Amino acid sequence: MLEFKKGEIPVLDFQLAIKKPVPLRCVQILEPFKVETMEGVLEAKSGDYLMIGIKGEMYPCEKKIFEETYEIVKG
């Protein structure tokens, strides 16, 4: 069995890949909230986003991560 350790990138023939643009529904919630996810109930802070995935699953996304990862699509 192969084993990969944190912080040690293995010498393998890696390829580059770009994540497909998958539109998600999202809304910024301006107060603390809880959401039932596939992993259980998660808590989020004021300003975090509530996301709805492609299969209807809901999950929170921290404001900072959202702003680094997503761009709001106009129209």
mmCIF file as gemmi writes it, N, C-alpha and C atoms, coordinates in Angstrom:
data_model
loop_
_atom_site.group_PDB
_atom_site.id
_atom_site.type_symbol
_atom_site.label_atom_id
_atom_site.label_alt_id
_atom_site.label_comp_id
_atom_site.label_asym_id
_atom_site.label_entity_id
_atom_site.label_seq_id
_atom_site.pdbx_PDB_ins_code
_atom_site.Cartn_x
_atom_site.Cartn_y
_atom_site.Cartn_z
_atom_site.occupancy
_atom_site.B_iso_or_equiv
_atom_site.pdbx_formal_charge
_atom_site.auth_seq_id
_atom_site.auth_asym_id
_atom_site.pdbx_PDB_model_num
ATOM 1 N N . MET Axp A 1 ? 0.848 -1.172 0 1 0 ? 1 A 1
ATOM 2 C CA . MET Axp A 1 ? 0 0 0 1 0 ? 1 A 1
ATOM 3 C C . MET Axp A 1 ? 0.896 1.238 0 1 0 ? 1 A 1
ATOM 4 N N . LEU Axp A 2 ? 0.573 2.188 -0.887 1 0 ? 2 A 1
ATOM 5 C CA . LEU Axp A 2 ? 1.32 3.437 -0.934 1 0 ? 2 A 1
ATOM 6 C C . LEU Axp A 2 ? 0.969 4.283 0.277 1 0 ? 2 A 1
ATOM 7 N N . GLU Axp A 3 ? 1.934 5.077 0.713 1 0 ? 3 A 1
ATOM 8 C CA . GLU Axp A 3 ? 1.692 5.976 1.842 1 0 ? 3 A 1
ATOM 9 C C . GLU Axp A 3 ? 2.262 7.344 1.5 1 0 ? 3 A 1
ATOM 10 N N . PHE Axp A 4 ? 1.458 8.385 1.675 1 0 ? 4 A 1
ATOM 11 C CA . PHE Axp A 4 ? 1.885 9.749 1.397 1 0 ? 4 A 1
ATOM 12 C C . PHE Axp A 4 ? 1.822 10.541 2.685 1 0 ? 4 A 1
ATOM 13 N N . LYS Axp A 5 ? 2.892 11.254 2.986 1 0 ? 5 A 1
ATOM 14 C CA . LYS Axp A 5 ? 2.968 12.009 4.232 1 0 ? 5 A 1
ATOM 15 C C . LYS Axp A 5 ? 2.803 13.498 3.985 1 0 ? 5 A 1
ATOM 16 N N . LYS Axp A 6 ? 2.148 14.135 4.931 1 0 ? 6 A 1
ATOM 17 C CA . LYS Axp A 6 ? 1.908 15.569 4.873 1 0 ? 6 A 1
ATOM 18 C C . LYS Axp A 6 ? 3.23 16.312 4.721 1 0 ? 6 A 1
ATOM 19 N N . GLY Axp A 7 ? 3.262 17.254 3.776 1 0 ? 7 A 1
ATOM 20 C CA . GLY Axp A 7 ? 4.447 18.071 3.579 1 0 ? 7 A 1
ATOM 21 C C . GLY Axp A 7 ? 5.517 17.448 2.696 1 0 ? 7 A 1
ATOM 22 N N . GLU Axp A 8 ? 5.324 16.203 2.28 1 0 ? 8 A 1
ATOM 23 C CA . GLU Axp A 8 ? 6.293 15.521 1.412 1 0 ? 8 A 1
ATOM 24 C C . GLU Axp A 8 ? 5.613 15.205 0.079 1 0 ? 8 A 1
ATOM 25 N N . ILE Axp A 9 ? 5.872 16.026 -0.932 1 0 ? 9 A 1
ATOM 26 C CA . ILE Axp A 9 ? 5.268 15.794 -2.243 1 0 ? 9 A 1
ATOM 27 C C . ILE Axp A 9 ? 6.032 14.661 -2.929 1 0 ? 9 A 1
ATOM 28 N N . PRO Axp A 10 ? 5.338 13.595 -3.288 1 0 ? 10 A 1
ATOM 29 C CA . PRO Axp A 10 ? 6.02 12.455 -3.903 1 0 ? 10 A 1
ATOM 30 C C . PRO Axp A 10 ? 6.501 12.78 -5.321 1 0 ? 10 A 1
ATOM 31 N N . VAL Axp A 11 ? 7.545 12.086 -5.735 1 0 ? 11 A 1
ATOM 32 C CA . VAL Axp A 11 ? 8.074 12.253 -7.088 1 0 ? 11 A 1
ATOM 33 C C . VAL Axp A 11 ? 7.263 11.335 -8.001 1 0 ? 11 A 1
ATOM 34 N N . LEU Axp A 12 ? 6.225 11.909 -8.6 1 0 ? 12 A 1
ATOM 35 C CA . LEU Axp A 12 ? 5.335 11.179 -9.502 1 0 ? 12 A 1
ATOM 36 C C . LEU Axp A 12 ? 5.114 12.033 -10.747 1 0 ? 12 A 1
ATOM 37 N N . ASP Axp A 13 ? 4.557 11.448 -11.775 1 0 ? 13 A 1
ATOM 38 C CA . ASP Axp A 13 ? 4.302 12.155 -13.024 1 0 ? 13 A 1
ATOM 39 C C . ASP Axp A 13 ? 2.97 12.899 -12.939 1 0 ? 13 A 1
ATOM 40 N N . PHE Axp A 14 ? 2.942 14.004 -12.159 1 0 ? 14 A 1
ATOM 41 C CA . PHE Axp A 14 ? 1.717 14.776 -11.973 1 0 ? 14 A 1
ATOM 42 C C . PHE Axp A 14 ? 1.333 15.497 -13.254 1 0 ? 14 A 1
ATOM 43 N N . GLN Axp A 15 ? 0.023 15.609 -13.49 1 0 ? 15 A 1
ATOM 44 C CA . GLN Axp A 15 ? -0.521 16.399 -14.58 1 0 ? 15 A 1
ATOM 45 C C . GLN Axp A 15 ? -1.203 17.622 -13.976 1 0 ? 15 A 1
ATOM 46 N N . LEU Axp A 16 ? -1.406 18.646 -14.775 1 0 ? 16 A 1
ATOM 47 C CA . LEU Axp A 16 ? -2.151 19.81 -14.321 1 0 ? 16 A 1
ATOM 48 C C . LEU Axp A 16 ? -3.623 19.615 -14.639 1 0 ? 16 A 1
ATOM 49 N N . ALA Axp A 17 ? -4.468 20.044 -13.743 1 0 ? 17 A 1
ATOM 50 C CA . ALA Axp A 17 ? -5.913 19.956 -13.948 1 0 ? 17 A 1
ATOM 51 C C . ALA Axp A 17 ? -6.541 21.248 -13.446 1 0 ? 17 A 1
ATOM 52 N N . ILE Axp A 18 ? -7.615 21.649 -14.08 1 0 ? 18 A 1
ATOM 53 C CA . ILE Axp A 18 ? -8.368 22.825 -13.671 1 0 ? 18 A 1
ATOM 54 C C . ILE Axp A 18 ? -9.769 22.367 -13.313 1 0 ? 18 A 1
ATOM 55 N N . LYS Axp A 19 ? -10.243 22.798 -12.164 1 0 ? 19 A 1
ATOM 56 C CA . LYS Axp A 19 ? -11.576 22.433 -11.727 1 0 ? 19 A 1
ATOM 57 C C . LYS Axp A 19 ? -12.609 23.005 -12.695 1 0 ? 19 A 1
ATOM 58 N N . LYS Axp A 20 ? -13.575 22.175 -13.079 1 0 ? 20 A 1
ATOM 59 C CA . LYS Axp A 20 ? -14.623 22.608 -13.997 1 0 ? 20 A 1
ATOM 60 C C . LYS Axp A 20 ? -15.456 23.708 -13.351 1 0 ? 20 A 1
ATOM 61 N N . PRO Axp A 21 ? -15.851 24.693 -14.126 1 0 ? 21 A 1
ATOM 62 C CA . PRO Axp A 21 ? -16.713 25.735 -13.554 1 0 ? 21 A 1
ATOM 63 C C . PRO Axp A 21 ? -18.117 25.183 -13.314 1 0 ? 21 A 1
ATOM 64 N N . VAL Axp A 22 ? -18.444 25.007 -12.064 1 0 ? 22 A 1
ATOM 65 C CA . VAL Axp A 22 ? -19.749 24.483 -11.69 1 0 ? 22 A 1
ATOM 66 C C . VAL Axp A 22 ? -20.473 25.572 -10.907 1 0 ? 22 A 1
ATOM 67 N N . PRO Axp A 23 ? -21.541 26.141 -11.462 1 0 ? 23 A 1
ATOM 68 C CA . PRO Axp A 23 ? -22.252 27.189 -10.736 1 0 ? 23 A 1
ATOM 69 C C . PRO Axp A 23 ? -22.958 26.625 -9.504 1 0 ? 23 A 1
ATOM 70 N N . LEU Axp A 24 ? -22.81 27.325 -8.393 1 0 ? 24 A 1
ATOM 71 C CA . LEU Axp A 24 ? -23.453 26.953 -7.141 1 0 ? 24 A 1
ATOM 72 C C . LEU Axp A 24 ? -24.306 28.118 -6.671 1 0 ? 24 A 1
ATOM 73 N N . ARG Axp A 25 ? -25.377 27.809 -5.994 1 0 ? 25 A 1
ATOM 74 C CA . ARG Axp A 25 ? -26.164 28.88 -5.379 1 0 ? 25 A 1
ATOM 75 C C . ARG Axp A 25 ? -25.539 29.21 -4.036 1 0 ? 25 A 1
ATOM 76 N N . CYS Axp A 26 ? -25.512 30.493 -3.703 1 0 ? 26 A 1
ATOM 77 C CA . CYS Axp A 26 ? -24.917 30.913 -2.446 1 0 ? 26 A 1
ATOM 78 C C . CYS Axp A 26 ? -25.598 32.179 -1.959 1 0 ? 26 A 1
ATOM 79 N N . VAL Axp A 27 ? -25.532 32.383 -0.647 1 0 ? 27 A 1
ATOM 80 C CA . VAL Axp A 27 ? -26.052 33.603 -0.049 1 0 ? 27 A 1
ATOM 81 C C . VAL Axp A 27 ? -25.22 33.887 1.203 1 0 ? 27 A 1
ATOM 82 N N . GLN Axp A 28 ? -24.858 35.162 1.373 1 0 ? 28 A 1
ATOM 83 C CA . GLN Axp A 28 ? -24.128 35.542 2.569 1 0 ? 28 A 1
ATOM 84 C C . GLN Axp A 28 ? -25.145 35.752 3.694 1 0 ? 28 A 1
ATOM 85 N N . ILE Axp A 29 ? -24.873 35.132 4.843 1 0 ? 29 A 1
ATOM 86 C CA . ILE Axp A 29 ? -25.749 35.222 6.001 1 0 ? 29 A 1
ATOM 87 C C . ILE Axp A 29 ? -25.082 36.157 7.008 1 0 ? 29 A 1
ATOM 88 N N . LEU Axp A 30 ? -25.789 37.168 7.444 1 0 ? 30 A 1
ATOM 89 C CA . LEU Axp A 30 ? -25.191 38.207 8.284 1 0 ? 30 A 1
ATOM 90 C C . LEU Axp A 30 ? -25.386 37.986 9.785 1 0 ? 30 A 1
ATOM 91 N N . GLU Axp A 31 ? -25.625 36.747 10.172 1 0 ? 31 A 1
ATOM 92 C CA . GLU Axp A 31 ? -25.681 36.382 11.584 1 0 ? 31 A 1
ATOM 93 C C . GLU Axp A 31 ? -25.194 34.943 11.71 1 0 ? 31 A 1
ATOM 94 N N . PRO Axp A 32 ? -24.751 34.529 12.897 1 0 ? 32 A 1
ATOM 95 C CA . PRO Axp A 32 ? -24.314 33.13 13.055 1 0 ? 32 A 1
ATOM 96 C C . PRO Axp A 32 ? -25.443 32.174 12.676 1 0 ? 32 A 1
ATOM 97 N N . PHE Axp A 33 ? -25.08 31.026 12.09 1 0 ? 33 A 1
ATOM 98 C CA . PHE Axp A 33 ? -26.107 30.062 11.7 1 0 ? 33 A 1
ATOM 99 C C . PHE Axp A 33 ? -25.578 28.644 11.785 1 0 ? 33 A 1
ATOM 100 N N . LYS Axp A 34 ? -26.515 27.693 11.815 1 0 ? 34 A 1
ATOM 101 C CA . LYS Axp A 34 ? -26.213 26.264 11.784 1 0 ? 34 A 1
ATOM 102 C C . LYS Axp A 34 ? -26.862 25.697 10.54 1 0 ? 34 A 1
ATOM 103 N N . VAL Axp A 35 ? -26.218 24.699 9.946 1 0 ? 35 A 1
ATOM 104 C CA . VAL Axp A 35 ? -26.791 24.051 8.771 1 0 ? 35 A 1
ATOM 105 C C . VAL Axp A 35 ? -26.539 22.544 8.861 1 0 ? 35 A 1
ATOM 106 N N . GLU Axp A 36 ? -27.571 21.772 8.553 1 0 ? 36 A 1
ATOM 107 C CA . GLU Axp A 36 ? -27.443 20.317 8.536 1 0 ? 36 A 1
ATOM 108 C C . GLU Axp A 36 ? -26.815 19.915 7.214 1 0 ? 36 A 1
ATOM 109 N N . THR Axp A 37 ? -25.622 19.329 7.284 1 0 ? 37 A 1
ATOM 110 C CA . THR Axp A 37 ? -24.883 18.922 6.087 1 0 ? 37 A 1
ATOM 111 C C . THR Axp A 37 ? -24.825 17.404 6.006 1 0 ? 37 A 1
ATOM 112 N N . MET Axp A 38 ? -24.199 16.908 4.964 1 0 ? 38 A 1
ATOM 113 C CA . MET Axp A 38 ? -24.021 15.467 4.813 1 0 ? 38 A 1
ATOM 114 C C . MET Axp A 38 ? -23.092 14.919 5.897 1 0 ? 38 A 1
ATOM 115 N N . GLU Axp A 39 ? -22.282 15.794 6.515 1 0 ? 39 A 1
ATOM 116 C CA . GLU Axp A 39 ? -21.344 15.388 7.571 1 0 ? 39 A 1
ATOM 117 C C . GLU Axp A 39 ? -21.888 15.654 8.968 1 0 ? 39 A 1
ATOM 118 N N . GLY Axp A 40 ? -23.105 16.167 9.069 1 0 ? 40 A 1
ATOM 119 C CA . GLY Axp A 40 ? -23.683 16.513 10.358 1 0 ? 40 A 1
ATOM 120 C C . GLY Axp A 40 ? -23.985 18.003 10.411 1 0 ? 40 A 1
ATOM 121 N N . VAL Axp A 41 ? -24.34 18.499 11.588 1 0 ? 41 A 1
ATOM 122 C CA . VAL Axp A 41 ? -24.673 19.91 11.746 1 0 ? 41 A 1
ATOM 123 C C . VAL Axp A 41 ? -23.378 20.708 11.915 1 0 ? 41 A 1
ATOM 124 N N . LEU Axp A 42 ? -23.226 21.75 11.097 1 0 ? 42 A 1
ATOM 125 C CA . LEU Axp A 42 ? -22.054 22.618 11.18 1 0 ? 42 A 1
ATOM 126 C C . LEU Axp A 42 ? -22.501 24.027 11.53 1 0 ? 42 A 1
ATOM 127 N N . GLU Axp A 43 ? -21.66 24.723 12.275 1 0 ? 43 A 1
ATOM 128 C CA . GLU Axp A 43 ? -21.947 26.099 12.654 1 0 ? 43 A 1
ATOM 129 C C . GLU Axp A 43 ? -21.106 27.038 11.8 1 0 ? 43 A 1
ATOM 130 N N . ALA Axp A 44 ? -21.652 28.211 11.518 1 0 ? 44 A 1
ATOM 131 C CA . ALA Axp A 44 ? -20.939 29.215 10.734 1 0 ? 44 A 1
ATOM 132 C C . ALA Axp A 44 ? -21.065 30.565 11.439 1 0 ? 44 A 1
ATOM 133 N N . LYS Axp A 45 ? -20.142 31.445 11.114 1 0 ? 45 A 1
ATOM 134 C CA . LYS Axp A 45 ? -20.101 32.768 11.722 1 0 ? 45 A 1
ATOM 135 C C . LYS Axp A 45 ? -20.884 33.775 10.886 1 0 ? 45 A 1
ATOM 136 N N . SER Axp A 46 ? -21.174 34.902 11.49 1 0 ? 46 A 1
ATOM 137 C CA . SER Axp A 46 ? -21.793 36.014 10.782 1 0 ? 46 A 1
ATOM 138 C C . SER Axp A 46 ? -20.903 36.401 9.601 1 0 ? 46 A 1
ATOM 139 N N . GLY Axp A 47 ? -21.494 36.567 8.424 1 0 ? 47 A 1
ATOM 140 C CA . GLY Axp A 47 ? -20.736 36.929 7.224 1 0 ? 47 A 1
ATOM 141 C C . GLY Axp A 47 ? -20.334 35.745 6.369 1 0 ? 47 A 1
ATOM 142 N N . ASP Axp A 48 ? -20.453 34.521 6.908 1 0 ? 48 A 1
ATOM 143 C CA . ASP Axp A 48 ? -20.152 33.329 6.113 1 0 ? 48 A 1
ATOM 144 C C . ASP Axp A 48 ? -21.271 33.102 5.094 1 0 ? 48 A 1
ATOM 145 N N . TYR Axp A 49 ? -21.025 32.197 4.178 1 0 ? 49 A 1
ATOM 146 C CA . TYR Axp A 49 ? -21.978 31.926 3.101 1 0 ? 49 A 1
ATOM 147 C C . TYR Axp A 49 ? -22.648 30.571 3.291 1 0 ? 49 A 1
ATOM 148 N N . LEU Axp A 50 ? -23.905 30.503 2.914 1 0 ? 50 A 1
ATOM 149 C CA . LEU Axp A 50 ? -24.624 29.238 2.826 1 0 ? 50 A 1
ATOM 150 C C . LEU Axp A 50 ? -24.592 28.837 1.36 1 0 ? 50 A 1
ATOM 151 N N . MET Axp A 51 ? -24.064 27.672 1.086 1 0 ? 51 A 1
ATOM 152 C CA . MET Axp A 51 ? -23.897 27.176 -0.277 1 0 ? 51 A 1
ATOM 153 C C . MET Axp A 51 ? -24.871 26.028 -0.524 1 0 ? 51 A 1
ATOM 154 N N . ILE Axp A 52 ? -25.338 25.919 -1.759 1 0 ? 52 A 1
ATOM 155 C CA . ILE Axp A 52 ? -26.147 24.774 -2.175 1 0 ? 52 A 1
ATOM 156 C C . ILE Axp A 52 ? -25.425 24.129 -3.352 1 0 ? 52 A 1
ATOM 157 N N . GLY Axp A 53 ? -25.021 22.878 -3.159 1 0 ? 53 A 1
ATOM 158 C CA . GLY Axp A 53 ? -24.249 22.155 -4.164 1 0 ? 53 A 1
ATOM 159 C C . GLY Axp A 53 ? -25.093 21.642 -5.311 1 0 ? 53 A 1
ATOM 160 N N . ILE Axp A 54 ? -24.436 20.969 -6.248 1 0 ? 54 A 1
ATOM 161 C CA . ILE Axp A 54 ? -25.104 20.52 -7.468 1 0 ? 54 A 1
ATOM 162 C C . ILE Axp A 54 ? -26.141 19.426 -7.227 1 0 ? 54 A 1
ATOM 163 N N . LYS Axp A 55 ? -26.087 18.767 -6.074 1 0 ? 55 A 1
ATOM 164 C CA . LYS Axp A 55 ? -27.071 17.732 -5.758 1 0 ? 55 A 1
ATOM 165 C C . LYS Axp A 55 ? -28.044 18.204 -4.682 1 0 ? 55 A 1
ATOM 166 N N . GLY Axp A 56 ? -28.071 19.526 -4.433 1 0 ? 56 A 1
ATOM 167 C CA . GLY Axp A 56 ? -28.994 20.077 -3.453 1 0 ? 56 A 1
ATOM 168 C C . GLY Axp A 56 ? -28.48 20.067 -2.027 1 0 ? 56 A 1
ATOM 169 N N . GLU Axp A 57 ? -27.258 19.605 -1.822 1 0 ? 57 A 1
ATOM 170 C CA . GLU Axp A 57 ? -26.692 19.572 -0.478 1 0 ? 57 A 1
ATOM 171 C C . GLU Axp A 57 ? -26.337 20.993 -0.018 1 0 ? 57 A 1
ATOM 172 N N . MET Axp A 58 ? -26.518 21.257 1.268 1 0 ? 58 A 1
ATOM 173 C CA . MET Axp A 58 ? -26.204 22.574 1.815 1 0 ? 58 A 1
ATOM 174 C C . MET Axp A 58 ? -24.976 22.476 2.706 1 0 ? 58 A 1
ATOM 175 N N . TYR Axp A 59 ? -24.178 23.535 2.697 1 0 ? 59 A 1
ATOM 176 C CA . TYR Axp A 59 ? -23.009 23.584 3.566 1 0 ? 59 A 1
ATOM 177 C C . TYR Axp A 59 ? -22.554 25.032 3.716 1 0 ? 59 A 1
ATOM 178 N N . PRO Axp A 60 ? -21.872 25.33 4.835 1 0 ? 60 A 1
ATOM 179 C CA . PRO Axp A 60 ? -21.371 26.68 5.03 1 0 ? 60 A 1
ATOM 180 C C . PRO Axp A 60 ? -19.999 26.843 4.382 1 0 ? 60 A 1
ATOM 181 N N . CYS Axp A 61 ? -19.668 28.076 4.054 1 0 ? 61 A 1
ATOM 182 C CA . CYS Axp A 61 ? -18.347 28.395 3.52 1 0 ? 61 A 1
ATOM 183 C C . CYS Axp A 61 ? -17.88 29.675 4.216 1 0 ? 61 A 1
ATOM 184 N N . GLU Axp A 62 ? -16.715 29.618 4.834 1 0 ? 62 A 1
ATOM 185 C CA . GLU Axp A 62 ? -16.192 30.8 5.516 1 0 ? 62 A 1
ATOM 186 C C . GLU Axp A 62 ? -16.032 31.947 4.527 1 0 ? 62 A 1
ATOM 187 N N . LYS Axp A 63 ? -16.324 33.155 4.991 1 0 ? 63 A 1
ATOM 188 C CA . LYS Axp A 63 ? -16.265 34.348 4.144 1 0 ? 63 A 1
ATOM 189 C C . LYS Axp A 63 ? -14.914 34.476 3.443 1 0 ? 63 A 1
ATOM 190 N N . LYS Axp A 64 ? -13.817 34.31 4.17 1 0 ? 64 A 1
ATOM 191 C CA . LYS Axp A 64 ? -12.477 34.456 3.588 1 0 ? 64 A 1
ATOM 192 C C . LYS Axp A 64 ? -12.239 33.419 2.488 1 0 ? 64 A 1
ATOM 193 N N . ILE Axp A 65 ? -12.605 32.182 2.748 1 0 ? 65 A 1
ATOM 194 C CA . ILE Axp A 65 ? -12.429 31.123 1.746 1 0 ? 65 A 1
ATOM 195 C C . ILE Axp A 65 ? -13.306 31.398 0.532 1 0 ? 65 A 1
ATOM 196 N N . PHE Axp A 66 ? -14.545 31.83 0.77 1 0 ? 66 A 1
ATOM 197 C CA . PHE Axp A 66 ? -15.441 32.149 -0.343 1 0 ? 66 A 1
ATOM 198 C C . PHE Axp A 66 ? -14.805 33.214 -1.231 1 0 ? 66 A 1
ATOM 199 N N . GLU Axp A 67 ? -14.317 34.288 -0.622 1 0 ? 67 A 1
ATOM 200 C CA . GLU Axp A 67 ? -13.758 35.395 -1.391 1 0 ? 67 A 1
ATOM 201 C C . GLU Axp A 67 ? -12.483 35.012 -2.141 1 0 ? 67 A 1
ATOM 202 N N . GLU Axp A 68 ? -11.73 34.047 -1.626 1 0 ? 68 A 1
ATOM 203 C CA . GLU Axp A 68 ? -10.512 33.578 -2.301 1 0 ? 68 A 1
ATOM 204 C C . GLU Axp A 68 ? -10.818 32.582 -3.41 1 0 ? 68 A 1
ATOM 205 N N . THR Axp A 69 ? -11.969 31.915 -3.326 1 0 ? 69 A 1
ATOM 206 C CA . THR Axp A 69 ? -12.264 30.78 -4.202 1 0 ? 69 A 1
ATOM 207 C C . THR Axp A 69 ? -13.343 31.058 -5.242 1 0 ? 69 A 1
ATOM 208 N N . TYR Axp A 70 ? -14.315 31.881 -4.898 1 0 ? 70 A 1
ATOM 209 C CA . TYR Axp A 70 ? -15.48 32.076 -5.761 1 0 ? 70 A 1
ATOM 210 C C . TYR Axp A 70 ? -15.58 33.496 -6.273 1 0 ? 70 A 1
ATOM 211 N N . GLU Axp A 71 ? -16.316 33.637 -7.34 1 0 ? 71 A 1
ATOM 212 C CA . GLU Axp A 71 ? -16.646 34.939 -7.909 1 0 ? 71 A 1
ATOM 213 C C . GLU Axp A 71 ? -18.141 34.921 -8.206 1 0 ? 71 A 1
ATOM 214 N N . ILE Axp A 72 ? -18.847 35.94 -7.747 1 0 ? 72 A 1
ATOM 215 C CA . ILE Axp A 72 ? -20.287 36.016 -8.009 1 0 ? 72 A 1
ATOM 216 C C . ILE Axp A 72 ? -20.505 36.234 -9.507 1 0 ? 72 A 1
ATOM 217 N N . VAL Axp A 73 ? -21.398 35.412 -10.084 1 0 ? 73 A 1
ATOM 218 C CA . VAL Axp A 73 ? -21.73 35.518 -11.503 1 0 ? 73 A 1
ATOM 219 C C . VAL Axp A 73 ? -22.894 36.486 -11.649 1 0 ? 73 A 1
ATOM 220 N N . LYS Axp A 74 ? -22.736 37.452 -12.488 1 0 ? 74 A 1
ATOM 221 C CA . LYS Axp A 74 ? -23.816 38.421 -12.71 1 0 ? 74 A 1
ATOM 222 C C . LYS Axp A 74 ? -24.765 37.905 -13.778 1 0 ? 74 A 1
ATOM 223 N N . GLY Axp A 75 ? -26.054 38.039 -13.512 1 0 ? 75 A 1
ATOM 224 C CA . GLY Axp A 75 ? -27.072 37.791 -14.506 1 0 ? 75 A 1
ATOM 225 C C . GLY Axp A 75 ? -27.452 36.417 -14.738 1 0 ? 75 A 1
